[in-house]
Amino acid sequence: MKALIFFIILYIPLISFSSQVQLTVALGETDYPPFYFVQDGKYYGSSLEIAEAVAKRLDIELVYERYPWSRVLKNLETGTVDMVIHFFNTPERASSVIHTGVPHIFESSYLFVRENSDIVFDGDLKKLQQYDISNISGYSHGKDYDNANYLNKMPVSAEDNLVNMLIRNRFDIAVGNKPTILMSAKKDGIDDKIKFLTPIIDEGPCYMAFSRIKPNSKALAAMFTEEIIEFKKTDEYKNILKKYNFDFPVFNPL
């Protein structure tokens, strides 16, 4: 009997959310393709479309509001918004949100070079000390690369600069998120002029997260976690990854 009562207590918050029709989602004011972006007045992107599909399975409507990133974080802390759809899980961030129990997608950092380059990579960054390497200023690509002070790094400001300057021989190697780089290069018609080196140098799991101060945020996180696990088993999920140039499978679908 005690077990049954405990189950009912846990289940009540989930029932209360079954009739909720809207959640307010905070997005950064700057597009973050291919994860979320606006094109012809409509929202697109891998994380956004996964979130939409999962919410639909729960009969929940997502409503988007855009803010500078500092305000996204503040609004989550104060409960001005309900959730975010693309968020790293760090101890600092966990103080104001409850993350889903599983990631829905991964950010991947690769080295890439000109198509005709003979540079090879076996996973040892120290073997690349002779080359000029560029990445976008302020972006992290994992502890190994971030702390590789022995490399000759030449930061730039944006993805399109990164690709175009590589092609123009301004440096030998570039570092970036593979789907993001491909999207930028395809837009400029130069995706056939670069190639990615393996192995990958970093892969970061991305989560949906709910404002900790909001009522039933734990229940929401549990509901979305369950549906993300099920959605990852579908062809619709695989097609979203394929649409935005994510490799599948590159991680455990759970």
N, C-alpha and C positions, 0 to 999 in steps of 0.2 A: 504493500500500500504506500509506503514512504517513497519508493521509487516512482510510482505512478504520480503522486503529488508533485515530486520534484520535476518530472517531465512536463506536467501541466504548467507549472510556474515558468519553466523555460520557454514553453511554447506560446504562452499568452502574448509576449511582445511581438512574435512573428505574426500571429493572427491580427494584431492591431494594425500591422503595416500592410496587410493584404488589401486594404481598401484605399491606401494612399495612392494618389494619382500623379503627384509631381515631386521631384527632388531637384533642388537648385545646384547646378554644377558650376564650380569656378574654373575658368580657363585663364591662362595667361593672356595678356592683351596682344602679345606677339605670337603669330602662328608658329607652330612647332611641327612642321612636316617631317616625316609622314604620319606622325602620331595624332595631330589635330591641326586643321587649317580650314580656311574659308576659300571657296572657289565659286564664282558666279553667285555669290550671296548665300551659298549653302555650306553646311559643315561637313567635312570629310576627315578621314584619317583612320589609321589602324586602331589606336586605343579608343577613339571616339566611336567607331563603328562596332567594336567589340562591346563597349559599354551599352550602346543602344540595343544591340541584340540581346544582351543579358537582361537589361531592364525590361525589354518587351516580354521576355519569358516570365517576368515577375509582375507583369501588368502595371509597370511604373513608367511614367513619362519623365524624361530628363529635360530640364530647362537650363540653358547656358547663359552665364554672365561672365564678362571678361574684365580683368583687372591687371594692373601692374603686379608682377610676381610677389612683391612684398605684401601687397594687399590680399592676394590669394591666401598667403600664409596667415595673415592677421584675421581674415574673415573665417577661416577654418577654426582658428583659436577662439573666436567670439561666438561662433555659431550663426553668423550672418548668411553663410551658405551651408549646404548639406554635405557636399562631397567634392572630391577631385577624381579624375579618371586616369591620371598618369603621374605616379608619385613613387619616389624611392622610399624604402623603409629604413629609416635611421633612428637611433635613440632620441635625437633631438625632435624629429618630426612626430614620433610616436607619442610624445607628451601631449599633443593637441588633436591627434586623430587616431582612429582605429582602422588599421589596414585590413584588407581582405586576407584570408589565410593562405592564399596562393597568388602568384603573379599571373597576369593575363598576357604579358608580352615581355620581351627582353630588349634592352638597348645593347647593341653590339659594336665594339670598337675594332676596326681593322686598319692595318697599314695598306696603302694602295700606291701604285706607281704608274708611270706612263706605259701604254700597251707594249711598246717596243723595248722596255727596260729589261735588263738581265739581272736585276737585283733579286736575290732570293732571301727567304726568312725561315729559320728553323725554330723560332721561339726564343732565341737568345738576343735580346736587344743590344747587348754589349758588342755584338758583331757588326752593328750598324753605325759605329762611332765615326766612320769615315764619310758619312753622308749628311747632307743638310735635310732636316726633317721639319715639317710644318704641321701645326694643328690650329684649331680655332681658339683664340685667346679666352681663357676662363673656363674652358671645358675640361672635364676630367675624363681620362681614359684608363682608369685603374691605377692602383698604387705603383705597380712596376714601372709603367710609363711616366706617371706624374713625378715620381721620385728619381727618374733616370737623368740626373744632372750631368752625366757624362756625354749625353747626346747634344748635338748642335741643333737646337730647336729655334724655329723662326715663325712665331705665331702670326696668324692673320685674323681678320675680323668676321668672316662669313664663309658659308659653304661654297658659294659660287666663286669667291676669290680663291679659295683653297684649290678647287679643281682647275680653274683657268691658269693660275700661277704655276701649278705643277706642270701642266701641258706646255707652258711657255718656258720651261726649264729654269724656273726661279729657285727651285729646290728639287731634291731627288725623290723624296718620299713624303707622303702626306698621311695623316691619321684622321679617321672620322667614323661616324656611325654609318654602316654600310647602306641601309635603306635610304637614309637622309642624303648621303652623297650621290647615290644613283638617281634619286628623284631630281636633285639639283642638276646633275650632269645631263639627264635626259631632257630636261627643260631647255638646256642650251644646245642640245644635239651633239654632245661630245661624250656620251657614255661609252662609245666604242673606242675611245682613246685612253681609257684607264683600265687597270686590272687590279684586283684585290689579292693580297698575299695571305697565306695561311701559315701557321695557325692564328686564330683570333687572339687579340691581346687582352680583351676584357669583355665581360658580358654581365650586364646589370639587370636584375629583375625589377619590373615595374608593376605597381599595384594600384588598385582603386582604394580610396580611403574616405572615411566619414568623420565629420566633426565630432570630437569626443564629447563636447558639451551638450550635443543634441540628444533628446530623449530617444531611446531605442537604437542608438548608433551601433551597439553590439549586435542587436538583432539584424539590422541592415547588413552589417559586415558578414554575418553568418549566412544570410540569404544570398547575397551576391557571391560569396565564396562557393556555396553549393552549386549555383548556376554556372559560374565560371568553369568549375570542374567538368560539368556536363557539357557545356558549350564547346570546350576544347576537343571533345570527341567527335564533333560534327564536321561535315564538309564545308559548311558555311564559315567556320573558324579558319580552316585551312585556306579557303579561297581569299579571305581577308589578308592573311599573311602573304599569299602569293601575289595578290593585287599590289601590295606595297613593298615587294621585293625582300620579304623576310624569308630566310631559309626555314624549311620544315622537314623533319624535326631537328632543331638544334638544341633542344632542352627537353627535359621530362615534361610532357604535357600537363601533368598534375602540379 
